[in-house]
Amino acid sequence: MNIVLHEAFQKMGEFLFCSHVILSSMNCLFLLETVRRNQMKLTKRSEDYSKWYNELVGLADLAEHSDVKGCMVIKPYGYAIWEKMKEELDRMFKETGHSNAYFPLFIPKSYLSKEADHVEGFAKECAVVTHYRLKNAEDGSGIVVDPSAKLEEELIVRPTSETIIWNSYKNWIQSYRDLPILINQWANVVRWEMRTRIFLRTAEFLWQEGHTAHATKDEAIAEAEQMLDVYAYFAEQFMAMPVVKGLKSESERFAGALETYCIEAMMQDGKALQSGTSHFLGQNFAKAFDVKFADKEGKLEYVWATSWGVSTRLMGALIMTHSDDEGLVLPPKLAPIQVVAVPIYKSPEELAAISEKIEAIGQELKKRGISFKYDNDDNRRPGWKFAEYESKGVPVRLAMGPRDLQHSKLEVARRDEKSKEVIDLDEAVGYIVGLLGEIQTNLFNRAQSFRIENTHEVDSYEEFKTRVEKEGGFYLAHWDGTKETEQKIKEETKATIRCIPLDQKEEKGICMYSGKPSVGRVIFAKAY
């Protein structure tokens, strides 16, 4: 028993030496539960936001760092959340007429060089494949790259797929009858990052990327705007995360785009997070890959293009928008487990009677499309389970003990407010269904109120510098529209133009930095 307990504590990062103590299995379990519950205490957000975030990712069992530098392992619970996101987004893409396809992971180097702005934008982030074979070292020291197996042309591990996809489109498009092409791809991409943070910035990440081809400029712009609206709807209605829709400044545009539309969200530390982008690519890629079509008059024209994407960065956004010092907080629409039930009992007879009631509730919830888990595992105490499901952000927790059973009652705890209520058993299903909707709305309203409270108009550059450093938040300020001013502000404050809001009011003013004329306010903020 001593050895088993010692190994268990070692795995948790604790060391226990109990060579002189013989513990019962129940005492061992109690100690293990105590350590686990103590480990659930996160660093407070107010003390160290970055440390809190990293600890929470581990505590909620979402992901972990890989031995491959800069890469992450998404664990089953984290991937289940991503699958919920993927499922809803995929449904919306198909409802707007898009189809899924898949293109190669490897891109010939020459493809990237065909669009100058594009290659310049990604050149420093590319992973390059130069050889195609390994062999045993002659001195027996291990595996080495076979120097005779060098590729004639290096292959780039895709940082994004515009080039490889447009190389295919030139074979798919001949006539206006072939347009529009509305394709989405779910894939992984590699952008070599030196400073990484799980979900927010990793060398490899998961995403979707849409790539569409159109006969006219207006159709392409309408597509880019439509997909921005899809992203904003998903963020607000499913993630319960309010966003600002806007245009990127020229300096912040996607490499090769004429316009980049974006949604920007505010995290609880006041920093901005770019949560999705949609790009109007004009005819740049069509010209680079000679993609033309014959219009109704038989005249050859270049195709108009868009691309758009969101990634596992949304996982980071979800964590930082809602979670608290006790752990993850999930909006019900994206929670892998929406309702969990825990029985409290002393005898098998009590468990059987409680199980009958709880399982009946679970069946009714499942009929309504609600994911339900009944945790009657007798290896864990109820207190441990409560802490575990709280840390994982399960929106609603049910509990029933012998006294509840006797009086036909049920304890219902909501994760967002950390509050509990005892209700009549025969009202449970309707109450829980309504509560899930209430939690979803509450999380959005809470995040929106936070953003409103931390969004400020400023006219003085000195005030801006002081406040953006001490307070964070979004700052609506006048800008003269020049790259030079934008760069100077970034160098001096580390704040960037997050977007030019699409609902920007025409408001003549003076640039807070240069004193030159401005036609409207843009959003400045520090960002992830």
C-alpha positions in Angstrom: 0.0 0.0 0.0 2.9 2.4 0.8 4.4 1.9 -2.6 1.1 2.4 -4.4 0.4 5.6 -2.5 3.9 6.9 -3.0 3.7 6.4 -6.8 0.3 8.1 -6.9 1.6 11.2 -5.2 4.7 11.2 -7.4 2.5 11.3 -10.4 0.7 14.4 -9.0 4.0 16.1 -8.3 3.9 15.4 -4.6 6.1 13.1 -2.5 4.9 11.2 0.4 7.0 9.0 2.6 4.9 6.8 4.8 7.2 3.9 5.5 6.0 3.7 9.1 2.3 4.1 8.5 0.0 1.5 7.2 -3.0 3.1 5.6 -6.3 1.6 4.7 -7.5 1.8 1.1 -10.2 4.3 2.2 -7.6 6.6 3.9 -5.4 6.4 0.8 -8.3 7.4 -1.3 -9.1 10.3 1.0 -5.6 11.6 0.9 -5.4 11.3 -2.9 -8.7 13.2 -3.1 -7.4 15.9 -0.7 -4.2 16.4 -2.8 -6.2 16.6 -6.0 -8.6 19.1 -4.6 -5.7 21.2 -3.2 -4.1 21.1 -6.7 -7.3 22.6 -8.1 -6.5 25.9 -6.6 -5.5 28.1 -9.5 -3.3 31.2 -9.4 -5.8 34.1 -9.3 -6.4 36.0 -12.6 -5.7 39.3 -10.7 -2.2 38.0 -9.6 -0.9 36.5 -12.8 -3.3 36.2 -15.8 -0.8 34.2 -18.0 0.0 31.7 -15.2 -3.8 31.3 -14.5 -4.4 30.6 -18.1 -1.7 27.9 -18.4 -2.7 26.3 -15.1 -6.4 26.2 -16.2 -5.6 24.5 -19.5 -4.0 21.7 -17.4 -6.5 21.6 -14.6 -9.5 21.3 -17.0 -7.6 18.5 -18.9 -7.8 20.4 -22.2 -4.3 20.1 -23.6 -0.6 19.8 -22.8 2.7 20.7 -24.4 4.2 18.1 -26.7 7.8 17.0 -26.8 7.8 18.4 -30.3 8.8 22.0 -29.5 6.1 24.5 -30.1 3.3 21.9 -30.6 0.5 20.8 -28.3 -1.4 17.7 -27.6 -5.2 18.4 -27.5 -6.6 16.0 -24.9 -10.0 14.2 -25.3 -12.0 16.8 -23.2 -10.4 19.7 -25.1 -10.9 18.0 -28.4 -14.6 17.3 -27.5 -15.1 21.1 -27.2 -13.3 21.7 -30.5 -15.6 19.1 -32.1 -18.7 20.9 -30.9 -17.3 24.1 -32.4 -16.4 22.3 -35.6 -19.9 20.7 -35.8 -21.7 24.0 -35.5 -19.5 25.9 -37.9 -19.6 23.1 -40.5 -23.4 23.1 -40.4 -23.4 26.9 -41.0 -20.9 26.6 -43.9 -23.1 24.0 -45.6 -26.2 26.1 -45.0 -24.5 28.9 -46.9 -23.7 26.6 -49.9 -20.2 25.5 -49.1 -18.8 22.0 -49.6 -15.8 20.3 -47.8 -12.8 19.1 -49.7 -9.1 18.3 -48.9 -5.9 19.5 -50.5 -2.3 18.4 -49.9 -0.3 19.2 -46.8 2.8 19.9 -48.9 3.1 22.9 -51.2 5.9 23.2 -53.8 8.1 26.1 -53.0 7.6 27.6 -56.4 3.9 28.0 -55.8 4.5 30.4 -52.8 6.8 32.5 -54.9 4.1 33.2 -57.5 2.3 35.8 -55.3 4.9 38.2 -53.9 3.0 39.6 -51.0 1.8 36.2 -49.9 5.3 34.7 -49.8 6.7 37.7 -48.0 4.0 37.4 -45.4 4.7 33.7 -44.6 8.4 33.3 -45.5 9.7 33.5 -41.9 7.1 31.0 -40.6 7.5 28.2 -43.1 8.7 24.6 -42.3 10.6 23.2 -45.3 10.9 19.6 -46.4 14.2 19.0 -48.2 14.7 15.2 -48.2 12.4 12.2 -48.5 14.4 9.3 -46.9 16.3 8.3 -43.8 19.0 5.6 -43.4 21.0 4.0 -40.7 24.3 5.8 -40.0 27.3 3.9 -41.1 28.9 4.2 -37.7 25.8 2.7 -36.0 25.0 5.9 -34.1 21.4 6.0 -35.3 19.2 7.4 -38.0 20.4 10.1 -40.4 19.0 11.9 -43.4 20.1 10.2 -46.6 22.0 12.9 -48.5 21.2 11.2 -51.8 17.4 11.6 -51.2 17.3 15.3 -51.7 14.1 16.6 -53.3 14.4 18.3 -56.6 12.1 21.1 -55.3 11.6 21.7 -51.6 8.1 21.3 -50.2 6.6 23.7 -47.7 4.4 22.3 -45.0 1.3 24.4 -45.5 1.0 27.6 -43.5 -2.2 28.3 -45.5 -3.5 26.8 -48.7 -4.3 29.6 -51.2 -1.5 28.6 -53.5 -2.1 24.9 -53.7 -5.8 25.4 -54.0 -5.6 28.0 -56.8 -3.3 25.7 -58.7 -6.2 23.2 -58.7 -8.8 25.8 -59.5 -7.1 26.6 -62.8 -8.1 23.1 -63.9 -11.6 23.4 -62.5 -12.6 26.7 -64.0 -13.1 27.4 -67.7 -16.5 29.0 -68.0 -18.9 31.2 -65.9 -20.9 28.0 -65.6 -18.2 26.7 -63.3 -18.6 29.5 -60.9 -18.9 30.1 -58.0 -16.7 27.5 -56.4 -17.4 27.4 -52.6 -15.0 25.1 -50.9 -14.0 24.7 -47.2 -11.2 22.6 -45.8 -10.7 21.3 -42.3 -7.0 20.8 -41.8 -3.9 21.4 -39.7 -1.3 24.0 -40.7 2.2 24.9 -39.6 3.5 28.4 -38.9 6.8 28.2 -37.1 6.5 30.1 -33.8 9.3 30.7 -31.4 7.2 31.9 -28.5 4.1 29.7 -28.0 1.1 29.4 -25.8 -1.4 26.5 -26.0 -4.3 27.2 -28.3 -3.3 30.9 -28.8 -0.1 30.5 -30.7 1.5 27.1 -31.6 3.7 25.9 -34.4 1.0 23.5 -35.5 -2.7 24.1 -35.1 -6.1 23.0 -36.4 -8.4 25.2 -38.4 -10.8 25.5 -41.3 -10.0 27.5 -44.3 -12.6 28.5 -46.9 -11.5 29.3 -50.5 -14.0 30.6 -53.0 -13.9 31.7 -56.6 -16.4 34.2 -58.2 -17.3 35.7 -61.5 -17.5 39.3 -60.2 -15.9 41.6 -57.6 -19.2 42.3 -56.0 -19.9 38.6 -55.5 -16.5 38.0 -53.9 -16.9 41.0 -51.5 -20.4 39.7 -50.6 -19.0 36.3 -49.8 -16.2 37.7 -47.6 -18.8 39.8 -45.7 -21.2 36.9 -45.4 -18.6 34.6 -43.8 -17.6 37.4 -41.4 -21.2 37.5 -40.3 -21.2 33.7 -39.9 -18.2 33.9 -37.6 -19.7 36.7 -35.6 -23.0 34.8 -35.2 -21.1 31.7 -34.1 -19.0 33.7 -31.6 -21.9 35.4 -30.0 -24.7 32.8 -30.2 -22.5 29.7 -29.4 -19.4 31.0 -27.6 -21.4 33.7 -25.8 -18.5 36.0 -26.8 -19.4 39.5 -28.0 -17.2 40.6 -31.0 -16.6 43.8 -33.0 -16.8 43.3 -36.7 -14.3 45.5 -38.7 -11.6 45.9 -41.3 -7.9 45.5 -40.7 -5.6 48.4 -41.5 -3.3 47.9 -44.5 -0.4 46.9 -42.2 -2.5 44.2 -40.5 -4.1 42.7 -43.6 -3.6 39.0 -44.6 -0.7 38.6 -47.0 -2.0 38.9 -50.5 -5.5 40.3 -49.6 -7.0 43.6 -50.8 -9.2 43.7 -47.7 -9.2 41.7 -44.5 -12.4 41.6 -42.4 -12.1 40.5 -38.8 -13.9 39.8 -35.5 -12.2 41.1 -32.4 -13.0 40.0 -28.9 -11.9 41.4 -25.5 -10.5 39.0 -23.0 -10.8 39.4 -19.2 -7.4 41.0 -18.9 -8.4 43.7 -21.4 -6.4 42.4 -24.3 -7.9 41.9 -27.7 -8.0 38.5 -29.5 -8.5 38.3 -33.2 -11.0 35.5 -33.4 -11.7 35.1 -37.1 -10.8 36.6 -40.4 -12.3 36.8 -43.9 -10.3 38.1 -46.8 -11.2 39.7 -50.1 -8.3 38.6 -52.3 -9.3 40.4 -55.5 -7.7 38.8 -58.6 -4.3 38.4 -57.1 -4.2 34.6 -56.9 -6.2 34.2 -60.1 -3.5 36.2 -61.9 -0.7 34.4 -60.1 -2.0 31.0 -61.3 -3.6 32.2 -64.5 -7.2 31.3 -63.5 -9.5 32.7 -66.2 -13.1 32.0 -67.2 -15.1 32.7 -70.3 -18.0 35.0 -69.4 -21.4 34.9 -71.1 -20.1 36.9 -74.1 -17.1 34.5 -74.4 -14.6 37.1 -73.1 -11.8 35.7 -70.9 -11.7 37.3 -67.4 -9.7 36.6 -64.3 -11.6 35.1 -61.4 -12.3 37.0 -58.1 -11.3 35.2 -54.8 -11.9 35.1 -51.1 -10.5 33.0 -48.2 -11.6 32.9 -44.6 -10.7 30.9 -41.5 -10.9 30.3 -37.8 -8.7 28.0 -35.7 -8.2 26.3 -32.4 -7.4 29.8 -31.2 -11.1 30.0 -30.5 -10.4 27.5 -27.6 -8.2 30.1 -26.0 -10.9 32.8 -26.6 -13.5 30.6 -24.9 -11.3 30.0 -21.9 -10.3 33.7 -21.4 -13.8 35.1 -22.0 -15.7 33.2 -19.3 -13.5 31.2 -16.9 -12.8 32.1 -13.3 -10.4 31.4 -10.5 -12.0 28.0 -9.9 -11.6 26.8 -13.4 -13.2 26.5 -16.8 -16.6 28.1 -17.5 -18.3 26.8 -20.6 -21.4 28.1 -22.4 -24.0 25.3 -22.5 -24.1 25.2 -26.3 -20.4 24.1 -26.5 -20.1 22.0 -23.4 -19.4 18.3 -24.0 -21.3 17.6 -20.8 -24.1 20.0 -20.3 -25.6 18.4 -17.2 -23.8 16.0 -14.7 -25.5 14.2 -11.8 -23.8 12.9 -8.7 -25.5 10.6 -6.2 -24.8 10.9 -2.4 -25.5 7.6 -0.6 -24.3 5.2 2.1 -25.8 1.9 1.1 -26.5 0.0 -2.2 -30.2 0.3 -1.5 -30.0 4.1 -1.4 -27.9 4.2 -4.5 -30.4 2.1 -6.4 -33.3 4.3 -5.4 -31.5 7.5 -6.2 -30.2 6.1 -9.5 -33.8 5.3 -10.6 -34.8 8.9 -10.2 -31.7 10.5 -11.7 -31.5 8.2 -14.7 -35.2 9.0 -15.5 -34.3 12.7 -15.5 -31.3 11.9 -17.7 -33.4 10.1 -20.3 -35.8 13.0 -20.6 -32.9 15.5 -21.0 -31.3 13.3 -23.7 -34.6 13.3 -25.6 -34.3 17.1 -25.7 -30.8 16.9 -27.1 -29.0 17.7 -23.9 -25.8 15.9 -23.1 -26.1 14.2 -19.7 -23.7 12.2 -17.5 -24.6 10.2 -14.4 -21.4 9.8 -12.3 -22.1 6.9 -9.9 -18.4 5.9 -9.8 -17.9 4.7 -6.2 -14.1 5.2 -6.4 -14.5 9.0 -6.0 -16.2 10.9 -3.3 -19.0 13.4 -4.1 -16.8 16.4 -3.0 -14.0 15.3 -5.4 -16.6 15.0 -8.2 -18.1 18.4 -7.5 -14.6 20.0 -7.7 -13.7 18.1 -10.8 -16.8 19.1 -12.8 -16.5 22.7 -11.6 -13.0 22.8 -12.9 -14.1 21.4 -16.2 -16.8 24.0 -16.6 -19.9 21.7 -16.7 -22.8 24.2 -16.8 -25.2 22.4 -14.5 -24.6 19.9 -11.7 -27.3 17.8 -10.0 -27.0 16.1 -6.7 -29.4 13.8 -4.8 -29.0 12.3 -1.3 -31.3 10.1 0.8 -33.1 13.2 2.3 -33.6 14.7 -1.2 -35.0 11.3 -2.3 -37.4 11.2 0.7 -38.8 14.6 0.0 -38.7 14.3 -3.8 -36.2 17.1 -4.2 -33.1 17.7 -6.3 -30.2 20.0 -5.8 -29.3 22.0 -8.9 -26.0 24.0 -9.1 -25.1 26.4 -11.9 -21.5 26.9 -12.8 -21.7 30.4 -14.1 -23.0 31.9 -10.8 -21.7 29.2 -8.5 -25.1 29.1 -6.9 -27.4 26.2 -5.8 -31.1 25.7 -5.5 -33.3 22.8 -4.4 -36.2 22.1 -6.6 -39.1 19.6 -6.8 -38.2 16.5 -8.6 -41.3 16.6 -10.9 -40.2 20.1 -12.1 -36.6 19.1 -12.8 -36.5 18.6 -16.6 -38.3 21.8 -17.5 -36.3 23.8 -14.9 -32.9 22.4 -16.2 -33.8 23.1 -19.9 -34.7 26.7 -19.0 -31.6 27.1 -16.8 -29.2 26.1 -19.6 -30.7 28.8 -21.8 -30.4 31.3 -19.0 -26.7 30.4 -18.4 -26.0 30.9 -22.1 -27.6 34.3 -22.1 -26.0 35.3 -18.8 -22.5 34.5 -20.0 -22.9 36.6 -23.1 -24.4 39.5 -21.2 -21.6 39.4 -18.6 -18.9 39.4 -21.3 -20.7 42.2 -23.2 -21.0 44.3 -20.1 -17.3 43.8 -19.4 -16.4 44.9 -22.9 -18.6 48.0 -22.7 -17.1 49.0 -19.3 -13.6 48.6 -20.7 -14.1 50.5 -24.0 -13.1 54.1 -23.9 -12.9 57.1 -26.2 -9.6 59.0 -26.0 -8.3 62.1 -27.8 -5.0 62.7 -26.0 -2.1 60.5 -26.8 -0.6 61.0 -23.3 -3.9 59.7 -21.8 -3.9 56.8 -24.2 -0.4 55.8 -23.4 -1.1 55.9 -19.6 -4.4 54.1 -19.7 -3.5 51.3 -22.2 -0.5 50.4 -20.1 -2.3 50.4 -16.7 -5.9 49.5 -17.6 -5.9 47.6 -20.9 -9.2 47.6 -22.8 -10.3 48.9 -26.2 -9.6 52.5 -27.1 -11.5 54.4 -29.7 -9.2 57.0 -31.1 -8.7 59.1 -34.2 -5.9 58.0 -36.6 -4.6 59.7 -39.6 -4.6 56.6 -41.8 -0.9 56.3 -42.3 1.4 53.3 -41.8 4.0 55.5 -40.2 1.7 56.7 -37.4 0.4 53.2 -36.8 3.9 51.8 -36.5 5.1 54.6 -34.1 2.1 53.9 -31.8 2.9 50.2 -31.8 6.6 50.8 -31.1 5.9 53.2 -28.2 2.9 51.4 -26.5 2.7 47.8 -27.9 -0.9 48.6 -28.9 -2.1 48.0 -32.4 -5.1 48.9 -34.5 -7.3 45.9 -33.9 -9.8 47.0 -36.6 -11.6 49.8 -38.2 -15.2 49.1 -37.0 -17.7 48.4 -39.8 -20.2 50.5 -38.0 -17.6 53.3 -37.6 -19.3 56.7 -37.5 -18.1 59.5 -39.8 -16.6 61.8 -37.3 -14.0 64.3 -38.4 -11.3 64.8 -35.8 -7.6 65.0 -35.2 -5.2 62.0 -35.0 -4.2 61.6 -31.4 -0.5 61.0 -32.4 0.2 63.2 -35.4 -2.4 65.9 -35.1 -3.4 65.3 -38.8 -7.0 65.1 -39.9 -9.0 61.9 -39.3 -12.3 60.8 -40.6 -13.3 58.4 -37.8 -12.2 56.5 -34.7 -10.5 53.1 -34.8 -9.9 50.5 -32.1 -6.5 50.4 -30.5 -5.6 47.7 -28.0 -2.9 45.4 -26.8 -3.5 42.0 -28.2 -2.6 38.3 -28.2 
